[in-house]
Amino acid sequence: MIIGLFIVTSGVLAVSLLAFLLPRKVRKFIWILLFIVLIGYYSYYGAIRPFIIQNQTDQANEVLEDHLKEKYPEDSWNITDTDQTVIKPAIYLHVIFESEPRIVYEYKVKDTIISQEDIWTVAGSAVEETDIDPQHEE
């Protein structure tokens, strides 16, 4: 994201400097156009894009919550996102069940399709390296 902002800003600056070689009327038009592009790009990355990502995450959270309620009605859990700032068709969410507070389950939610992708301990090591037997493996 930062690299993209840097590239767009650098490109706008470069084109605005090249505009000095053009006639005054054309130069003014190019500067107005570049200003609109720069404001639009910053507005998208500063206001619109985070809203889209949060909306996608919230929808995936609801779908996963419904799946877990159906699959494990007797258990409770905590769902967190992965703090990714990329708009993608699939969202990855982490689940820690209250009955297994030492294990993190990673779920992939794409539309209404849910799959368990990975399992590890809260400490960050692989479950296979420990003597813990996952109770919610799918």
C-alpha positions in Angstrom: 0.0 0.0 0.0 2.8 2.5 0.9 4.7 1.5 -2.2 1.6 2.2 -4.3 1.1 5.6 -2.8 4.8 6.4 -3.3 4.6 5.3 -7.0 1.5 7.3 -7.7 2.8 10.4 -6.0 6.2 10.1 -7.8 4.4 9.7 -11.1 2.2 12.7 -10.5 5.2 14.8 -9.6 7.2 13.6 -12.6 4.3 14.4 -15.0 3.7 17.8 -13.3 7.4 18.7 -13.9 7.2 17.6 -17.5 4.1 19.8 -17.9 6.4 22.8 -17.7 7.6 22.0 -21.2 4.0 22.4 -22.5 2.0 25.6 -23.3 0.4 27.4 -20.4 -3.2 26.3 -21.2 -2.2 22.7 -21.6 0.0 22.9 -18.5 -2.9 24.2 -16.4 -5.2 21.4 -17.6 -2.6 18.7 -16.8 -2.1 20.1 -13.3 -5.8 20.1 -12.6 -6.1 16.6 -14.0 -3.1 15.4 -11.9 -4.6 17.1 -8.8 -7.9 15.2 -9.3 -6.0 11.9 -9.8 -4.0 12.4 -6.7 -7.0 13.4 -4.5 -9.0 10.5 -5.9 -6.2 8.0 -5.3 -5.6 9.2 -1.7 -9.4 9.2 -1.0 -9.7 5.7 -2.3 -6.8 4.4 -0.1 -7.7 6.5 2.9 -11.4 6.2 3.1 -13.1 3.8 0.6 -10.7 0.9 0.5 -10.6 0.3 4.3 -14.4 0.4 4.3 -14.5 -2.3 1.6 -12.0 -4.5 3.5 -13.9 -4.1 6.8 -17.2 -4.9 5.1 -15.6 -8.1 3.5 -14.2 -9.1 6.9 -17.5 -8.6 8.7 -19.4 -10.6 6.1 -16.9 -13.5 6.3 -17.1 -13.3 10.1 -20.9 -13.7 10.0 -20.6 -16.7 7.6 -18.0 -18.4 9.8 -20.0 -17.6 13.0 -23.0 -19.4 11.5 -20.9 -22.3 10.4 -19.3 -22.7 13.8 -22.7 -22.4 15.6 -24.0 -25.2 13.4 -21.0 -27.5 13.7 -20.1 -26.9 17.3 -23.3 -25.7 19.1 -22.0 -26.7 22.6 -18.8 -24.7 22.3 -17.9 -21.0 22.3 -15.0 -19.2 20.5 -13.3 -16.0 19.6 -12.8 -15.0 15.9 -10.1 -12.5 14.8 -9.1 -11.4 11.4 -5.5 -11.6 10.1 -5.2 -7.8 9.7 -4.6 -8.1 6.0 -5.2 -4.9 4.1 -5.7 -6.4 0.7 -9.0 -6.7 -1.1 -9.2 -10.4 -1.9 -12.0 -12.8 -2.8 -11.1 -15.0 0.2 -10.8 -13.9 3.8 -8.7 -15.7 6.4 -10.0 -15.7 10.0 -8.4 -17.2 13.2 -10.6 -19.0 15.7 -9.7 -19.9 19.3 -12.2 -22.1 21.0 -12.7 -21.7 24.7 -12.4 -25.4 25.2 -9.0 -25.3 23.5 -7.4 -22.0 24.4 -3.9 -23.1 23.3 -4.8 -23.8 19.7 -5.5 -21.4 16.8 -7.6 -22.6 13.8 -7.3 -20.7 10.6 -10.4 -20.7 8.3 -10.7 -19.5 4.8 -14.1 -18.0 3.9 -14.8 -17.4 0.2 -18.4 -16.3 -0.4 -20.3 -19.1 1.5 -17.6 -21.8 1.2 -15.6 -22.4 4.4 -12.5 -24.5 4.8 -10.1 -25.0 7.6 -6.7 -24.2 6.3 -4.2 -24.5 9.2 -3.8 -25.3 12.9 -1.1 -24.1 15.2 -0.6 -23.4 18.9 -0.9 -19.9 20.4 2.8 -20.0 21.0 3.3 -20.3 17.2 4.5 -23.8 16.9 3.0 -26.6 14.8 0.4 -28.7 16.6 2.2 -31.8 15.4 5.3 -30.8 17.4 3.3 -30.8 20.7 1.3 -33.4 22.5 -2.0 -31.5 22.0 -4.8 -33.3 20.2 -7.0 -30.8 18.3 -10.6 -31.4 19.1 -12.1 -29.1 16.3 -10.1 -30.3 13.3 -12.2 -30.5 10.2 
